[in-house]
Amino acid sequence: MTTNDYVIDAEGLRRTYSGGFEAVRSLSFSVARGELFALLGTNGAGKTSALELLEGLARPSGGSVRVLGHDPYTERAKVRPRVGVMLQEGGFPSELTVRETVRMWAGCTSGARPVDEALDLVGMGKRENVRVKQLSGGERRRLDLATALLGRPEILFLNEPTTGLDAEGRRETWELVRKLRDGGTTVLLTTHYLEEAEELADRLAILHEGRIAAEGRVDEVVAEYPSQISFELPDGYHLGDLPPLGQLGVTGHEVAGRTVRLFTDRLQRAATGLLAWAEAAGVELRGLDMRSASLEEAFLNIARAAKSDEREAEVAAR
Amino acid sequence: MSTAVVGRMAALTRAELTLLVRHKAVLLAALVLPVAMTYAMRPVVGDLELARAGISPGAAMMPMAVAFVLLFGVYSALVTVYVVRREELVLKRLRTGEPGDVEILAGTAAATLVAGLAQCVVLVIAGVVLLGVEMPADPLLVVAGVLLGVAVAGTTAAATTVFTRSAEGAQITIMPMMLVSMVGSGVVVPLELLPDKVASVCELLPLSPAVALVRGGWSGQLGAYEALGAVGTAVAWTVLSVFAVQRWFRWGPRR
C-alpha cells in the first residue's frame, strides 16, 4: 500500500495547551481509504484533543497531519467539502427546530443531500418540528450525525456518536455507519464503548496519556493479553493443592479471598487440566468463569499498567 | 463573493433571523428600547437650551436615536448572540463545515445588523413624520454615520466577546462601551457643548464618529475636515477591533 492510499496520515502529532499540559504526545497513525478506524482511550487520554487536530480545528504544537493529502488546518477550504464532522457534543442553536437546523447546514454544504433524506437517514423525520432544546441526548446525537452526512463526505469524523443512545438507537447507528463504510466512506471514530469498537472497527488504537498504547485489528490487540479462568477455591483446599500451574500453561495468578484468577495464553489446555483435576478430586469449582482475552481486558490492562507506573513514579519521587 | 459564499451567508442569516424573532427578550430590547428611550429623552433635549447652541431638534434627537439603536440593538445584542452561540458550541461546529471564519462571524451577525439598520430607517421616518423633525441637510453624511456606526458596533461587539465568559457575564462586559458612549460620545449632550479639550478627547471614542456624522448630516454644520476625521476614527476602531478578533477571538467556551 502506498502512502497515497492513506486518507488520514498523522506523524508525530503533538498538542500542548497554553498551561503546559501535553494532551497529545507524539501520535502517529494512518487510516486507509474505506477503513473504519476507532480511537479508544480512558477519559482524558487525549481522544478529543487528537481528533480536533485531524479535523483541523486546532494547529498542532508539533508533528504533521494530512487529510486527503492536505493540511486540515491551513488548507481548510480544500478539506472541508470532503469531510463530515460530529463533535463530542452539541453545536446547534437550542431554539431552532430539527428541520431548521438541517436546512441551515444544508445551506452551508456544497452538494448537500435534501433535508428530508438526511433526516430519514437517522430516523429523525418524525421529530423535524421539535426544537433542539427539547430533544433527548440520543436524538441530538442523531441530528448531529444527519448534519455530518449532509455533504456525502469521503471521511467521517465521529466523536462518541452513540453516547446517550439507547440500545436500539445504538444498533441503528452502527448499522448506518457500517452501511456508509461499505459504500466507501472512511470513518474515524472515538468511543468509550468497547463493544462499539469491537463491533465496527477494522482497526483501532488505544490511546493513553496522549500516546498510542496498542494498535491494530481487534484480534491483534487482544492477542497480546492473556485469557482468564476464575473460580472459588473449594473449602479445605489451598492454592498449592491445584496441579502445578506451570504445567497447566498458566502464566500468572491472583488470589482475592477465596477467589482465584489464573492467566494463560493457552486457555483450552489450562481449562482441561483444571477441570480434569476437579473431576478427579470430586470438587465443584463455584463461580467458574473462563474467557478469552477481550478488548475490555486489553483496555483495563493498559489503564492498570499506567496506574502502577504512576504509583512507582510516586514512590520513586519520595 | 462567489455564489457558494452568498448561499452560506444566506443560510446563516436566515437561521439567525429565525432565532432573533424567537428570542423575545432580545427582540424587545433591540427594537423597543431605542424607540422608548429616544421618546423619553425628548424633554431633556428641550432643557439643554440647544437652540442657543444652534442645534436644531433633528440634530439633537436623531443622533441620539441612532446611537441608542447602535448600542442596544446592535452592540449589546450582538455580544449576547456571539457568546450564546459560542456556549452552545455553534461557532465551533460551524468551523467544522465549509464556511470560513469571516463568513461565520458575519453570518451570525447579519440578522442583528440588518435589524439595526432597519430600525435606524424606521426611527428617521418616525422622527420626520411623527415628531416633526426637519429633513437632514446632508443625507449622505447621515447614511455614512449609520453605516460606520454599525461597523464599529458590530466589530467592537465581536471584540468584547474576547473577555466575556458567559451570557450572564456579557451584562457586565458591555457596560464600559455602553457608559462611555452614553456619556462621552455626544449621545445625550452634544460634544459642542463640552469644553474644547474634553471634546477633542471624546471625539476619539468608538461611537463618537457615528454620532458626529449623523448630527452633522442633520445640521449641515460639519466641515469636510471634521467629517474626514470622524470617518478616520470610525475606521480606526473597526480595524482595531478586527485585529483583536483575528488574534484573540475564542471559538469554543472555556472549560
Interface residues (C-beta under 8 A of the other chain):
Chain A: E55 L57 R76 A77 R80 P81 V85 L87 E89 G90 G91 F92 P93 S94 E95 L96 E100 T101 R103 M104 W105 A106 G107 C108 T109 S110 G151 F157
Chain B: A4 G7 R8 A10 A11 L12 R14 A15 T18 L19 R22 H23 R85 E88 L89 V90 K92 R93 L94 R95 T96 G97 E98 P99 G100 W251
